[in-house]
Amino acid sequence: MVYVSSTHYEDAYQRIADTAATTAGASVLLFVSMDADALCALRILTSLFKRDSIAHKIVPVSNYAEITSMNQTLAQNQQIKSIVFLNCGAQTDVQDFVTLRDDLVVMVIDSHRPFNLYNVFWHEQVQCLDDGDVEKNMGELREAFEDIAFGDSSSGEDSDESEDEGSDQDNESRIGHKRGSSEMLGDLAKNDRQRRKRKTDLDPESFMRMQQQKAERRDARAAHQQMIQAYYAQGSYYGQSCAISTLMLAEQLGHPPSLDTVWWAVVGATSQHVLQHIDSDGYAEVVRRMRDLVRRVCPTASTTRLNIDGNARSSNTSESALGSSATVTSSSQALLDSQLGLPGQPDDPPQRENIDPFNPYLEMIPEDEDEGYLRARAGAASNGEAGLLTSSKNIEQSVAISESTELKFLLLRHWSLTNAMQYSPYVATRLGTWSSKGRSRLDLLVAKLGLSRAEAQAPFLHLDPELKLQLYRKMHAIGADYNMADSLYAGFVRDYGWRKSRVSASDMVLAILALLQKDAWAGEYESIHISASGFFAAYDSLSQFDILRAGLHGAQHLQRLVVGQGISMLERQAVKTLRVFRLAILGELESSSHVFGSPFALRQLALFLMQTLRERSKSAHARLPFIIAGPIAQETSEVDKLMVLGITPMDYPLVRPHMDAPFNRSTYAGESRNHFGIVFEQVASEVGAEAKQGFFDSSVMEIRRSDMSAFVDKLRRHL
């Protein structure tokens, strides 16, 4: 068994630790995908390495070509004894881009699916962490793979050869001891003649039985080949967040979860929800699994629940541990109802009231500009006195994680309610806020929520606490009137202490994605200076609030660009609706086209366009897949190329072979699959297009702009 079951992650880590003990320098090479989930997993894993004194080197990568290039330089270093892939490596045979020396150990922690079967069933040196789906759903597939790939003699050899095994054993043993090739060939020819003679001596009944067995064997192999083909043809999807996997690894190693490691796991898992990689039931399972850990690391932090009567109640009920794989027994809506405190939900044991330990509604002046704060700090004779100052009964430091009921208004805590609604795809797509009619509906909605225009345009941080509670209650009550019945969802928030605003997990995901693309927006803010590269700035934001704050500003800027670009394309009717999919291609002269050379920004724009058209389309076209193409910056490409991304809606019906097979089931993605990776590869090959498909997300591809027309035409007829 080369995959590692979810209850034995520590075995894979122990192999890395054992090899590191024999090396003086950095023995572990970390290939880390440039996404939020991988960064959170990296934070947790490096904390384990530092605790165990394992020297390591971090290499950020965005495609398999970069891994192959690094393999020729770093991985060939004999000092490297272990390679870890974070959110990459699972879908492609590791041996295709990494040289597997005899003393090399490889660990793959990846949420991309489906697994390459050679990684999970073939290479003994490759250890893929399983989230439970391999062990639970892929038993028959494993038998099929071993039959085809290994050629197991117990079931895979022809029956006549099996009958001759005993008689040929002595001859083969004798041949094995010979050194001369001519003698070996002579004995092999003699054995072959003897085997053919024995076949002719068979009686008719034995001969027919042998032929029937061979026919059954051929049928079984054909069925196994079809099963393997159906497994790969099902399309791509996502499994367990690799941040959660690394947190499970830490727990199995005996390291208790800390505030930071739990928060990083929450953020990594939330990134899958924000980018729509998992469905609503999958996200509900994530919330259930993380809830217990949050309550363990923050036992005094209660969960504020809103009920329709306007009161708040708190709970601290313990549920299943992280490592459990409990089946989802209720829908995601039931989970949200329990947080909202709707009628019919059982009351939880009472806990202390969730009183804000400080007043978060004061104006957020930077610490180095607050004269009163600086005088207070300077007047403290010692750090102890300073501690008494900040931990008095009036100003209590709070750095807890708590459960929360969130609105689907992006970055709500960090700008005004009007901006949060206007630049949230969820609201903008349903109200059409770019039109005068849509803006009127938005104003009417704000009025029904009980807020004046001035209050809605003021920073949300300054809004009266009672108005905030009223906002959630009324949005739940009237959301259905504006096609926003599901505007609330269960989430998590973190307090960063005095003078720092609360940050939700979804807001932090957007900040990390913005920092990964900081070159596209950093020039817009003269006051923001981040010396680190995008990857390491995002890495630092997980522990440094000042960098996180800069990322939040960048997320606001990017969200304005996404919505502005989407509205511009809708007004120009730049999205074409074809028979089986929708297509949008960004022009070279677009003012913000340089931003959308990143897969994340391109995906956010595609989701905005897809959701908008879905809300305003006929039912026949509402759930069509979406293909979008954006120009790649010329500095990174010698020729004019486009980045192409295909998205399949989570509820898009796909007809696949072996639909009822266990391997078609997924804990987190349900039956949702993205088939564009396979289709892109086939169509590009058929039209002879110059294309590159080595991204970790198989639905992303680079193609020469001059080949795009032929590619789309063939794609339209292929689907």
Salt bridges, closest charged atoms under 4 A:
ASP93 OD1 - HIS123 NE2 2.82
ASP103 OD2 - LYS81 NZ 2.85
ASP103 OD1 - ARG101 NE 3.07
ASP110 OD1 - HIS112 ND1 2.67
ASP131 OD2 - ARG113 NH2 3.28
GLU146 OE2 - ARG142 NE 3.03
ASP147 OD1 - ARG217 NH2 2.33
ASP147 OD1 - ARG221 NH1 3.95
ASP147 OD2 - HIS224 ND1 2.59
ASP160 OD2 - LYS199 NZ 2.69
ASP164 OD2 - ARG195 NE 3.82
ASP164 OD1 - ARG198 NE 3.24
ASP168 OD2 - ARG195 NH2 2.72
ASP168 OD1 - ARG198 NH2 3.38
ASP187 OD2 - LYS178 NZ 2.34
ASP192 OD1 - ARG195 NH1 3.82
ASP192 OD2 - ARG196 NH1 2.19
ASP201 OD2 - LYS197 NZ 3.60
GLU251 OE2 - ARG296 NH2 3.28
ASP260 OD1 - ARG494 NH2 2.97
GLU319 OE2 - ARG291 NH1 2.77
ASP347 OD1 - ARG313 NH1 2.31
ASP348 OD2 - ARG305 NH1 2.59
GLU367 OE2 - LYS500 NZ 3.29
ASP370 OD2 - ARG499 NH1 3.06
GLU371 OE1 - ARG375 NH1 3.91
GLU403 OE1 - ARG291 NE 2.97
GLU403 OE2 - ARG295 NE 2.66
GLU406 OE2 - ARG413 NH2 2.91
ASP443 OD2 - ARG453 NH2 3.41
ASP486 OD2 - LYS408 NZ 3.55
ASP495 OD1 - ARG502 NE 2.81
ASP507 OD2 - HIS414 NE2 3.46
ASP519 OD1 - LYS518 NZ 3.86
ASP546 OD1 - ARG549 NH1 3.43
GLU588 OE2 - ARG705 NE 3.31
GLU590 OE2 - ARG572 NH2 2.78
GLU615 OE2 - ARG430 NH2 3.69
ASP640 OD2 - ARG705 NE 2.97
ASP651 OD2 - ARG614 NH2 2.37
GLU686 OE1 - LYS714 NZ 3.52
GLU690 OE1 - ARG704 NH2 2.22
ASP713 OD1 - ARG716 NH2 2.61
ASP713 OD2 - ARG717 NH2 3.10
